């Protein structure tokens, strides 16, 4: 198994470069961190897949649950938005929409990690509120409009 500690150290160095305490961002398991970019929650992961004999670096941000109505319109909009984004895309996993980037960890550097975290967080922060307002659950009768 590959030694992942150099990747962990690099990720934590990048997190610190945002002025955030990396130790406070650590997840329950090694190689997992969570931080915020605006209102967007950004997840960072480094892990090793034994059967592939390689490690991966992933950054993703949960956008919103997949709506129960107008799924086709929602999916089409996500595809169209993905076309205008650089090096990231929307994905669906377990009925949630995410913005995500994943790549092999080999050769990754400080600048790429920082750019990827910035990009995922910025795109999520840019799109999440509007998508939730447009596709979120319908209001119950008499409920005040959400802002």
C-alpha positions as CSV (number, residue, x, y, z in Angstrom):
1,X,0.0,0.0,0.0
2,X,1.2,3.5,-0.9
3,X,2.1,5.9,1.9
4,X,-0.6,8.5,1.8
5,X,0.9,10.8,4.5
6,X,2.6,13.1,2.0
7,X,-0.8,13.7,0.4
8,X,-2.4,14.3,3.8
9,X,0.3,16.8,4.6
10,X,-0.1,18.6,1.3
11,X,-3.9,18.8,1.7
12,X,-3.6,20.2,5.2
13,X,-1.0,22.7,4.0
14,X,-3.5,23.9,1.4
15,X,-6.4,24.1,3.9
16,X,-4.1,26.2,6.2
17,X,-3.4,28.5,3.2
18,X,-7.1,29.5,3.2
19,X,-6.6,30.7,6.8
20,X,-8.4,27.6,8.2
21,X,-7.2,25.3,10.9
22,X,-6.8,22.0,9.1
23,X,-6.9,19.9,12.2
24,X,-10.4,21.2,12.9
25,X,-11.4,20.1,9.3
26,X,-10.4,16.5,9.7
27,X,-13.1,13.9,9.3
28,X,-13.6,10.7,11.3
29,X,-11.2,8.8,9.2
30,X,-7.7,9.6,7.9
31,X,-7.7,11.3,4.5
32,X,-11.0,13.1,5.0
33,X,-11.6,16.8,5.6
34,X,-14.5,19.2,5.4
35,X,-14.4,23.0,5.1
36,X,-16.6,25.8,3.7
37,X,-16.3,28.1,0.8
38,X,-19.1,30.7,1.3
39,X,-22.2,28.7,2.1
40,X,-20.8,25.6,0.3
41,X,-19.6,22.6,2.3
42,X,-16.5,21.2,0.6
43,X,-15.4,17.6,1.2
44,X,-11.8,16.6,0.5
45,X,-10.7,13.0,0.3
46,X,-7.5,11.0,-0.3
47,X,-7.7,7.2,-0.3
48,X,-6.1,4.2,-1.7
49,X,-7.8,1.4,-3.7
50,X,-6.0,-1.8,-3.2
51,X,-7.3,-3.7,-6.3
52,X,-6.1,-0.7,-8.5
53,X,-2.9,-0.2,-6.6
54,X,-3.3,3.6,-6.7
55,X,-4.5,6.5,-4.6
56,X,-7.1,9.1,-5.5
57,X,-7.8,12.7,-4.6
58,X,-11.4,14.0,-4.7
59,X,-13.1,17.2,-3.9
60,X,-16.9,17.4,-3.9
61,X,-19.6,19.6,-2.5
62,X,-23.2,18.6,-1.9
63,X,-25.6,20.9,-3.8
64,X,-29.0,19.6,-3.0
65,X,-31.2,16.5,-3.0
66,X,-32.5,15.5,-6.4
67,X,-36.0,16.9,-6.5
68,X,-39.0,14.6,-6.6
69,X,-40.7,16.7,-9.3
70,X,-39.3,18.0,-12.6
71,X,-36.3,15.7,-12.5
72,X,-35.8,15.9,-16.2
73,X,-35.5,19.7,-16.1
74,X,-33.2,19.5,-13.1
75,X,-30.9,16.9,-14.8
76,X,-30.9,18.9,-18.1
77,X,-30.0,22.1,-16.2
78,X,-27.1,20.3,-14.4
79,X,-25.7,19.0,-17.7
80,X,-25.9,22.5,-19.2
81,X,-24.3,24.1,-16.2
82,X,-21.5,21.4,-16.2
83,X,-20.7,22.3,-19.8
84,X,-19.8,25.8,-18.6
85,X,-17.6,24.7,-15.7
86,X,-13.9,24.0,-15.8
87,X,-12.4,20.7,-14.5
88,X,-15.5,19.9,-12.4
89,X,-19.0,18.6,-13.1
90,X,-22.3,17.9,-11.4
91,X,-22.8,14.3,-10.4
92,X,-25.7,12.4,-8.8
93,X,-25.1,9.9,-6.0
94,X,-27.7,8.4,-3.7
95,X,-30.3,11.0,-4.8
96,X,-28.1,14.0,-4.1
97,X,-26.5,16.4,-6.6
98,X,-22.9,17.2,-6.1
99,X,-20.2,19.2,-7.8
100,X,-17.1,17.0,-8.0
101,X,-13.6,16.5,-9.2
102,X,-11.6,13.3,-8.9
103,X,-8.2,12.3,-10.1
104,X,-5.3,10.0,-9.3
105,X,-3.3,11.5,-6.5
106,X,0.1,10.8,-8.2
107,X,1.8,14.0,-9.3
108,X,-0.7,16.3,-7.6
109,X,0.7,19.5,-6.2
110,X,-0.2,22.4,-3.9
111,X,-1.5,24.6,-6.7
112,X,-3.7,22.0,-8.2
113,X,-5.2,21.0,-4.8
114,X,-5.9,24.7,-3.9
115,X,-7.4,25.4,-7.4
116,X,-9.6,22.4,-7.2
117,X,-10.9,23.2,-3.7
118,X,-11.5,26.8,-4.8
119,X,-13.3,25.7,-8.0
120,X,-15.6,23.2,-6.4
121,X,-16.5,25.5,-3.6
122,X,-17.0,28.5,-5.8
123,X,-19.2,26.7,-8.3
124,X,-21.3,25.2,-5.5
125,X,-21.7,28.5,-3.8
126,X,-22.6,30.1,-7.1
127,X,-25.3,27.6,-8.0
128,X,-26.7,26.0,-4.9
129,X,-29.1,28.6,-3.6
130,X,-30.6,29.3,-7.1
131,X,-31.1,25.6,-7.8
132,X,-32.6,25.0,-4.3
133,X,-35.0,27.9,-4.9
134,X,-36.0,26.6,-8.4
135,X,-36.2,22.9,-7.7
136,X,-36.6,22.6,-3.9
137,X,-39.5,20.9,-2.3
138,X,-42.9,22.6,-2.9
139,X,-44.1,25.0,-0.2
140,X,-47.1,23.8,1.9
141,X,-50.2,25.9,1.4
142,X,-50.1,29.1,3.4
143,X,-46.3,28.8,4.1
144,X,-44.3,32.0,3.7
145,X,-42.0,32.1,0.6
146,X,-38.4,31.1,1.3
147,X,-35.7,33.7,0.6
